[in-house]
Amino acid sequence: MKNKANQTTLTYTLTALFIAILCYRLTKQYSNYLNIYSFVFIKDILFIITTGLLFRYILYKNNKRYIEINKNLKQTNDKLKESNEKYDIVAKATSDTIWDWKIPEDNFTWNKGIETIYGYNPDQVNNNSKWWFDNIHPEDSIKMSIKLYSFLEQKTEKWQDEYRFKCADNKYKYVLDRGFILKNEKGKAIRMIGAIQDITKQKEEENRLKLLETVFTEARDSIIITQAISDDNQIPKIVFANPAFSKMSGYEHSKIIGKSPNFFMGKNSDPNEIQKLTQAIKNRKECFLEIILYKKDSSEYWVSLSFIPVYNLEQDLSHWISIQRDITEEKKLEKEKEILIQELTRNNKDLKQFSYITSHNLRAPLSNLTGLLNLINQTSIQDEDLKEIIDGFKTSTLLLNDTVNDLSKAITIKDSPVIQNEELQIQNVFENILGQLNSSIETIKPKLNICYGNVSKINTNKTYLENILLNLFTNSIKFRSKTRDLIIDITLSEADSIISISFKDNGIGIDLERHKNKIFGLYQRFHDYPESKGLGLFLVKSQIETMGGTISIQSEVDKGTEFILTLKSF
């Protein structure tokens, strides 16, 4: 700048001197007053030099001032640039998005955070407050707007609020917005600068903690949290207990905090379980046990207790959590169940012994009675009354003998620990049964429909299977309808190694609403047929269950009955 001032001054001086010399020569050529003009010329030269120096001084001062202004402008620009860079760095470090709102002009500007944090490209962002409000969640927008404009009318300078802000992908983030307001000399808001912080993770964590708190406080099971370690070789002291624990133990919350759970144990608390718990704490491993604890009123109660270690982010043990469930009633029922099982076992043993006595020890007397009755039959009895008595005695003896035989069959089935299975051709089994029923079939002439499906063989006990099918055939014949021809439909199928047999007839049926729970009972009769003893279905169910199968029934009065049998095919 200095050189430029010197150049300008020199140019001015030389130009002025050239003009002065030119004027002097012209004047000298045409004038007779040489001395006078020489004096004027010298004065002009001095004036030119003086003004040149003055001109240079002015230029120098102006240049110096210009340099100072430029320097200040450069410093200001550098500071603004540094400030903006700091804003961007702070925004990145703190998840903050800086905004600047010039209120009278409604001019709104954002820093790069609106792009890096919320995903908006610059061309997607409008420079007015409407765009800001439009992207606030509808449920938060009205509330936030009212609070903000109410704040603008107040004397306070700082404002903050929480709301949900929409991102470029139309998802919402929870934000904390804080602003500082600037006002003019009249107190009117002219500018507001703020920072929006993404607090979505904090909000989600807050909601999670609230949920956990709700679980803790509302849980029916008692929950306690203890310290990580204990100095007195006891269970660590309690630092938190939910209301359920206070309700379960009878102690107020303030009386529980700071105490070791050993406080709730007593003489009937199993030492082995306590040792198991203390060992788990020592080894920092979770533990599950059942133990007797004591309430405030000294009464005992059983709890199912878990003790679980909790670690912090550095993987250091920070606390223990214990969840306890009152199982006093379950233990009482368990004890009652054990007593009941013992009584049932004893009663079953007694009944079994009685059955053996009935079915075996009565055989000899019954055989003797039958033999005596056969001898009497060979004797001519003239007395009619005596003959009637003997006939009645004979009938009763035969019925008693049948009953003993039935009991023997039932006991034989129930007491068979292992049955002998063999591979059977299913078609041969049915042919054998139909051969045994040939006389009845020839007389009644039922319509038989047997569909073997994909079943050709079965590995099971031959005697039991034939007895089951024989009983079902016999029942269909015995309880057929008198108003229509008998139809018997038998369908076999196999799937997943299970053979299903559907045995269906159109007989007189059974009223299941009345007799459903008695269908397979011993000596249960559902029709007034003299030939029916109520033993067949009992034997069928006993035999098929001994074979590892099942039987079910569907029946409707005067429409028919269907039995569904399932057996393993191997």
Buried (B, 14 or more C-beta within 10 A) or exposed (E): EEEEBEEBBEEBBEEBBEEBEEBBEEBBEEEEEEEEBEEBBEEBBEEBEEBBEEBBEEBBEEBEEEEEEEEEEEEEEEEEEEEEEEBBEBBBEEBBBBBBBBBEEEEBEBBBBBBBBBEBEEEEBEEBBEBBEEBBBEEBBEEBBEEBEEBBEEEEEEBEBEBBBBBBEEEBBBBBBBBEBEBEEEEEBBBBBBBBBBBBEEBEEEEEEEEEEEEBEEBEBBBBBBBBEBEEEBBBBBBBBBBBBBEBBBBEEEBBEEBBBBBBBEEEBEEEBBEBBBEBBEEEEEBEBBBBBBEEEEEEBBBBBBBBBEEEEEEEBBBBBBBBBBBBEEBEEEEEEEEEEEEEEEEEEEEEEEBBEBBEEBBEEBEEBBEBBEEBEEEEBEEEEEEEEBEEBBEEBBEBBEBBBBBBBBBEBEEBEEBEBEEBEBBEBBEBBBEEBEEBBEEEEBEBEEEEBEBEBBEBBBEBBBBBBBBBBBBBBBBBBEEEEBBBBBBBBBEEEBBBBBBBBBBBBBEBEEBEEBBBEBEBEBEEEEEBBBBBBBBBBBBBBBBEBBBEBBBEEEEBBBBBBBBBBE
